[in-house]
């Protein structure tokens, strides 16, 4: 009987140790570059750019001296090959945290119709808005859309109303998103307007914007 108890005790200890490892997530700096860091998080590796979030960890800055990351709202400095382990929450796959640039603008990487692009979050824009030049670069035949005109500060410009097959930021994706295309080179970045944002919930958490997908 004592042998059976020892076996049961060994199994319980193994299970407890396993659950503890599962709860803790390791973050390690493998390599450092200017404004980029090669991170290993929970066994997954990626070169992360300044302001980008990977597996719930946001890179604030990076240089040859180290990296500054934000984990669960806590700012942590890590040196090369330094790692930490904690029990911070794994990221919600349908949410995204975006930090502002030095000018206070919120940029985020994503895609339109599967083509990578950069967005500027603009809660004042009615639609996702692209310049004609950007639309052409993304392979969008916007002349098939509904044509109209709009008054800008400089002149009257031609605009087209179109529907994008898909728009994605992080793990938040929507299909059949209304958009406008303005002939020319402006706006310089794609404006992530309310035709996308109205399907999300946005809240300010410190300096960051948290965007959650609505269901």
C-alpha angles and dihedrals in degrees: 000000000000089000090053090051091051091051092049091047091051091051092049092050091050091050092049092049091048093051091050092053091048091053094051120073120201122219118194134176108224100172138001132216136164105295091344136086133189103228133187112204122177090339094310120113131204142151102246122200125218109282093017123124121218123180091342095310119111121204110222098176142344137192139148089283097058148292132274115212136176118225119181090339094310119118113222132181117217130186127211112296090004116133137186132196124208145153097247117149120271110243121272102246091217096052136071135195118211125191123205125249119237089276091055095251121139112225124176134181119235143126143262117210087347093306115121117242142150123252133203110212106234116175089181094062116093094208140020098273130204135177117242089246092054092046091053091048089054092050095249116152094209094168086079088067131085110289125221143140135252134194116237129180090265106035150327109287135191118251134184128207112218142161119238117216092222142355121193135181116177106319094333110103134173132184130215096021119180114236142169128222120206116204112245135027101309136129092041092207128036109264112228097215137177097281082076103024095054087070090058139061115234125197134171114237108182106304093338133089115224114204119194126185116241120225 
